[in-house]
């Protein structure tokens, strides 16, 4: 007779909680007035653009915002990063989803035109540049990333992040953390961008061992440093 593993039951319960929470947050975002959302987009990006911890970051990973997913806009941030000359300026890596098994890469781009729409109509870097050369993968880079700008569906002020259920960022961040540890690099600062409506009360977002917490949140109200690392780097 088959026995049920209590741990499996516990994980099933967490996944069910997450599904319900995602449905709830998506409804909230769908109901958000577009003009209010646009105001929040501008406020969040302006806070980041003016922050010393952003200005001092030379190697960054950032997501390409998708309006259909109601993600916080990153277009102004990306333009600012890419307007610097490649030598001596900032270097940007952006995500490319490789398969449905939570496999995502972060590839270097030097201009917005390097992005193409995938089958889901989400902008991604092509694996090869205009000259036919493979783009640099951040996992093969010779220098560490200073800052990750992360999306998500919901967050709380203790650093919990609710993704969209694919596990892409959790898997990638775990792999990058292991790489940085192997190379004795300083871990990057993990900063999530969030509308006010996406910040939930502590304890509402259930966590599994594979969920990766964030260091800080940026909402229209300002920066919320969470970890000691974030407090040191963001509040000098």
Secondary structure, DSSP 8 states (H G I E B T S, - for coil): -----HHHHHHHHHHHHHHHHHHHHHHHHHTS-HHHHHHHHHHHHHHHHT-HHHHT--EEEE----GGGT----HHHHHHHHTS-TTTS-EEEEEEE--SSS-EEEEEESSGGGEEE-TTS-EEE-SB-TTS-B--BGGG-SS---EEEE--SEEETTS-EE--SS-HHHHHHHHHHHHHHHTT----EEEEE--GGGEE-TT-S---TT----SEEEETTEEEE-SHHHHHHH--
